[in-house]
C-alpha cells in the first residue's frame, strides 16, 4: 500500500450495499496510520498461512492465518474503492444494518482491503436511562444523535485476490453465504446422499442437528472411506463397535452418542498418539501432510 495515501472508510451493509463514512482529514490520517500499523502486525513474513479447506477444524495461533485463494470479492466493495466520491454517505438510519467497516486501496494493481466486524455494541445512542454527554468548549452538552465506534482491528484481510482470517466466524459475519462452499452445514439432500453411500438406510431424525450437518458436509467434501477400513480402525484403534450389513454397508449405531463418535472418526477428529498410543478427540487439527 502506498504509504502516502490516505484510506477511505466504508460501511458494508447487510443488504450488500456500501456507504461511505465521511471523515475529517485529521481523523482520516489517524485511522489510516492505525490500520497501517495493525496490518504490519496482522500479516508478515513470519506469519504461517494455512489453507482453510484443508484445516477447517483447526484453531489458528496468533502467528497463523487461514487463507482462501481466489476469493471473489463482491463488486460493490471494489466499486466503492474505485469511486468513493460517487457513494452515498452513511447516515443514522443505516447504522443498525452495518455488518462491517472496511478500508484499503490498490497495491501494485491488486486490491488490499481490511475488514472489521461491526455489530450493535458499536452503536452508541441515547436511551431513556442513558444520556450521552459531549464535552466541547469547556462544557458538557446533551448529545442526541447516534454515534458509531470504529475499532482499529483487522478481522479479515483481502490481498492479491486471497482472503486471510483467523476466525471463520468473523469472516462468515462479513461475507455470509459467499463462504458456503468452503464450510457450511449439509443440506437434507446431501445427508440423504451420505446415508445412501455409507449406510444404505436413513439416519434417524433425532440424530441430526447442526453439528451433525457440519460433520457430514466435511466428510462428504473429503470423501467417504472404504467401509471395511472404517470398521477395522474404529474397532482396533478406538474401541467403537461397528457392524457391517448384508449388502456391505455400515450399520447405523443405536444411539446418537455413538453415531457422533462414528462421524468424528470419519472426519479425522479421533487421533492416536504415536508415542503413547493415547486416544484423543479433537475439535482442532492442522493438516501437516
PLY file of the C-alpha trace (Angstrom):
ply
format ascii 1.0
element vertex 289
property float x
property float y
property float z
element edge 288
property int vertex1
property int vertex2
end_header
0.00 0.00 0.00
1.25 3.45 -0.84
2.35 4.90 2.50
1.43 8.45 1.38
-2.13 7.56 0.52
-4.98 8.01 2.97
-7.53 5.24 3.35
-11.17 5.91 2.65
-13.52 4.20 5.09
-16.77 2.47 4.21
-19.70 0.66 5.79
-20.65 -2.69 4.25
-24.36 -3.23 4.85
-26.33 -6.42 5.41
-28.12 -5.98 2.08
-24.79 -5.90 0.22
-24.74 -2.16 -0.40
-21.85 0.11 0.60
-21.97 3.58 2.19
-19.09 5.99 2.59
-18.00 7.15 6.05
-17.04 10.82 5.68
-14.15 11.83 7.95
-12.23 14.98 8.73
-8.73 14.89 7.28
-7.18 14.73 10.74
-9.30 11.73 11.72
-8.71 10.06 8.37
-4.95 10.42 8.84
-5.08 8.96 12.35
-7.22 5.99 11.31
-5.06 5.37 8.25
-1.95 5.25 10.41
-3.67 3.00 12.94
-4.82 0.44 10.37
-1.48 0.51 8.55
0.24 -0.38 11.83
-2.29 -3.15 12.51
-1.69 -4.54 9.02
2.04 -4.90 9.66
1.25 -6.96 12.75
-1.65 -8.92 11.25
0.37 -10.46 8.42
4.14 -10.51 7.88
6.91 -12.74 6.57
6.76 -14.66 9.87
3.03 -15.43 9.53
2.20 -19.06 8.82
-0.54 -19.37 6.19
-2.94 -22.33 6.37
-5.16 -23.50 3.51
-8.61 -23.18 5.06
-10.08 -26.02 3.01
-7.53 -28.44 4.46
-7.64 -27.15 8.05
-11.30 -26.34 8.64
-11.34 -27.65 12.22
-8.08 -26.05 13.32
-7.89 -23.05 15.67
-5.02 -20.83 14.45
-2.46 -19.34 16.83
-1.62 -15.64 16.86
1.10 -16.11 14.23
-1.13 -18.14 11.90
-3.82 -17.19 9.40
-6.26 -19.12 7.27
-6.21 -18.32 3.57
-8.85 -18.88 0.89
-7.30 -18.36 -2.51
-9.02 -16.67 -5.46
-11.88 -15.31 -3.37
-14.43 -13.39 -5.41
-14.85 -10.07 -3.63
-18.33 -8.50 -4.03
-18.27 -5.95 -6.83
-19.96 -3.34 -4.62
-16.85 -3.27 -2.42
-14.48 -2.98 -5.39
-16.62 -0.21 -6.88
-16.53 1.69 -3.58
-12.74 1.69 -3.53
-12.54 2.77 -7.16
-15.13 5.55 -6.92
-15.63 6.65 -3.29
-16.95 10.11 -4.20
-19.90 8.57 -6.04
-21.17 6.81 -2.92
-23.90 7.99 -0.59
-22.62 8.91 2.88
-23.67 6.73 5.79
-26.46 8.15 7.95
-28.07 7.11 11.24
-30.85 5.14 9.57
-28.28 2.62 8.31
-26.27 2.10 11.49
-28.22 -0.99 12.58
-27.62 -2.61 9.18
-23.82 -2.32 9.12
-22.11 -5.72 9.04
-18.51 -4.45 8.65
-16.31 -1.41 8.33
-13.62 -1.61 5.68
-10.80 0.45 4.24
-7.96 -0.03 1.79
-6.97 0.54 -1.80
-4.77 -0.86 -4.53
-1.24 -2.19 -4.17
0.61 -2.90 -7.43
-2.70 -3.21 -9.27
-4.04 -5.66 -6.65
-6.58 -4.72 -4.01
-5.69 -4.70 -0.33
-8.77 -4.36 1.87
-9.05 -4.56 5.67
-12.36 -5.51 7.30
-13.57 -5.06 10.88
-16.74 -6.79 12.06
-19.44 -4.37 13.17
-22.36 -5.10 15.50
-24.92 -3.26 17.59
-22.48 -2.94 20.51
-20.56 -0.43 18.40
-23.55 1.90 18.18
-23.78 4.50 20.93
-27.22 6.01 21.30
-29.33 7.81 23.80
-31.94 5.86 25.70
-34.43 6.54 28.47
-31.91 5.67 31.18
-28.73 6.84 29.46
-27.67 10.33 28.48
-24.63 10.87 26.29
-22.55 13.86 27.38
-20.40 15.54 24.74
-17.59 17.77 26.00
-16.96 20.83 23.86
-15.50 24.27 24.63
-15.32 23.62 28.37
-18.95 22.49 28.72
-20.84 19.20 28.57
-23.85 19.14 26.26
-26.52 16.52 25.72
-25.68 14.56 22.56
-28.92 13.32 20.99
-27.63 11.68 17.82
-26.29 8.16 17.41
-22.56 7.51 17.20
-20.60 4.57 15.81
-17.33 3.09 17.03
-14.58 2.09 14.59
-12.23 -0.39 16.20
-8.69 -0.28 14.87
-8.67 -4.05 14.39
-8.42 -6.29 11.34
-10.72 -9.31 11.32
-10.33 -10.17 7.64
-7.80 -9.11 5.00
-8.25 -9.30 1.24
-4.94 -9.14 -0.62
-3.89 -10.27 -4.09
-7.29 -11.96 -4.57
-6.84 -14.07 -1.42
-8.85 -13.86 1.79
-6.94 -14.04 5.10
-8.56 -14.51 8.52
-8.05 -16.13 11.90
-11.70 -16.63 12.84
-14.08 -18.19 10.35
-16.97 -16.94 12.48
-15.91 -13.34 11.86
-15.33 -13.98 8.16
-18.82 -15.50 7.98
-20.33 -12.44 9.68
-18.92 -10.29 6.89
-19.32 -12.44 3.78
-22.16 -14.80 4.77
-23.24 -17.16 2.02
-20.21 -16.32 -0.12
-18.27 -18.70 2.14
-20.76 -21.57 1.97
-18.74 -23.59 -0.50
-15.88 -23.69 2.00
-17.68 -24.55 5.24
-21.37 -24.99 5.85
-23.97 -27.44 7.07
-25.00 -30.35 4.87
-28.42 -29.99 3.26
-31.18 -32.59 3.60
-30.33 -33.83 0.11
-26.63 -34.19 0.99
-27.49 -36.06 4.18
-29.65 -38.45 2.15
-26.79 -38.97 -0.33
-24.37 -39.58 2.57
-26.77 -42.10 4.11
-27.22 -43.98 0.83
-23.48 -44.21 0.19
-22.40 -45.25 3.68
-25.38 -46.86 5.38
-27.91 -47.73 2.73
-30.54 -46.53 5.21
-31.85 -43.21 6.51
-30.21 -41.61 9.53
-32.75 -41.21 12.38
-34.05 -37.64 12.51
-33.21 -37.36 16.20
-29.52 -37.87 15.31
-29.48 -34.81 13.05
-28.51 -31.42 14.46
-26.37 -28.52 13.23
-23.16 -30.22 14.43
-24.07 -33.44 12.62
-24.73 -31.47 9.45
-21.29 -29.79 9.66
-19.59 -33.14 10.20
-21.37 -34.69 7.23
-20.51 -31.78 4.95
-16.83 -32.08 5.91
-16.83 -35.85 5.40
-18.52 -35.60 2.01
-16.06 -32.93 0.95
-13.07 -35.07 1.90
-14.50 -38.31 0.56
-16.07 -41.30 2.33
-13.50 -44.01 3.16
-13.97 -47.72 2.43
-16.43 -49.34 4.86
-14.26 -52.27 5.96
-11.38 -49.90 6.70
-13.70 -47.75 8.84
-14.80 -50.81 10.81
-11.22 -52.03 11.28
-9.86 -48.71 12.51
-12.93 -47.99 14.63
-12.71 -51.32 16.43
-8.96 -51.74 16.74
-7.88 -48.17 17.40
-10.81 -46.56 19.20
-12.98 -49.38 20.52
-16.04 -48.40 18.51
-18.34 -51.37 17.97
-19.28 -51.11 14.31
-21.16 -53.65 12.23
-21.46 -54.29 8.51
-24.81 -55.04 6.87
-25.56 -57.88 4.46
-25.22 -55.53 1.49
-21.76 -54.37 2.57
-22.82 -51.04 4.09
-22.16 -49.71 7.59
-24.83 -50.27 10.23
-26.07 -47.07 11.88
-25.17 -47.01 15.61
-28.08 -47.45 18.01
-27.69 -44.13 19.82
-26.76 -40.55 19.00
-23.61 -40.57 21.14
-22.07 -43.49 19.24
-23.25 -42.03 15.95
-21.43 -38.76 16.71
-18.31 -40.75 17.63
-18.51 -42.50 14.25
-18.78 -39.14 12.48
-15.70 -37.91 14.37
-13.82 -40.98 13.19
-14.88 -40.37 9.59
-13.90 -36.71 9.89
-10.43 -37.49 11.32
-11.37 -35.99 14.70
-10.27 -39.11 16.62
-6.49 -39.28 16.97
-3.93 -41.67 18.45
-0.57 -40.58 19.84
2.29 -42.38 18.03
4.38 -42.25 21.23
1.95 -43.22 23.99
-0.91 -44.75 21.96
-3.24 -42.49 23.94
-6.54 -41.78 22.19
-7.92 -38.26 21.76
-10.99 -36.48 20.47
-10.14 -33.13 18.94
-12.06 -30.10 17.72
-8.91 -28.51 16.32
-6.44 -30.10 13.94
-3.96 -28.85 11.39
-3.05 -30.93 8.36
0.73 -31.30 8.03
0.93 -33.97 5.32
0 1
1 2
2 3
3 4
4 5
5 6
6 7
7 8
8 9
9 10
10 11
11 12
12 13
13 14
14 15
15 16
16 17
17 18
18 19
19 20
20 21
21 22
22 23
23 24
24 25
25 26
26 27
27 28
28 29
29 30
30 31
31 32
32 33
33 34
34 35
35 36
36 37
37 38
38 39
39 40
40 41
41 42
42 43
43 44
44 45
45 46
46 47
47 48
48 49
49 50
50 51
51 52
52 53
53 54
54 55
55 56
56 57
57 58
58 59
59 60
60 61
61 62
62 63
63 64
64 65
65 66
66 67
67 68
68 69
69 70
70 71
71 72
72 73
73 74
74 75
75 76
76 77
77 78
78 79
79 80
80 81
81 82
82 83
83 84
84 85
85 86
86 87
87 88
88 89
89 90
90 91
91 92
92 93
93 94
94 95
95 96
96 97
97 98
98 99
99 100
100 101
101 102
102 103
103 104
104 105
105 106
106 107
107 108
108 109
109 110
110 111
111 112
112 113
113 114
114 115
115 116
116 117
117 118
118 119
119 120
120 121
121 122
122 123
123 124
124 125
125 126
126 127
127 128
128 129
129 130
130 131
131 132
132 133
133 134
134 135
135 136
136 137
137 138
138 139
139 140
140 141
141 142
142 143
143 144
144 145
145 146
146 147
147 148
148 149
149 150
150 151
151 152
152 153
153 154
154 155
155 156
156 157
157 158
158 159
159 160
160 161
161 162
162 163
163 164
164 165
165 166
166 167
167 168
168 169
169 170
170 171
171 172
172 173
173 174
174 175
175 176
176 177
177 178
178 179
179 180
180 181
181 182
182 183
183 184
184 185
185 186
186 187
187 188
188 189
189 190
190 191
191 192
192 193
193 194
194 195
195 196
196 197
197 198
198 199
199 200
200 201
201 202
202 203
203 204
204 205
205 206
206 207
207 208
208 209
209 210
210 211
211 212
212 213
213 214
214 215
215 216
216 217
217 218
218 219
219 220
220 221
221 222
222 223
223 224
224 225
225 226
226 227
227 228
228 229
229 230
230 231
231 232
232 233
233 234
234 235
235 236
236 237
237 238
238 239
239 240
240 241
241 242
242 243
243 244
244 245
245 246
246 247
247 248
248 249
249 250
250 251
251 252
252 253
253 254
254 255
255 256
256 257
257 258
258 259
259 260
260 261
261 262
262 263
263 264
264 265
265 266
266 267
267 268
268 269
269 270
270 271
271 272
272 273
273 274
274 275
275 276
276 277
277 278
278 279
279 280
280 281
281 282
282 283
283 284
284 285
285 286
286 287
287 288
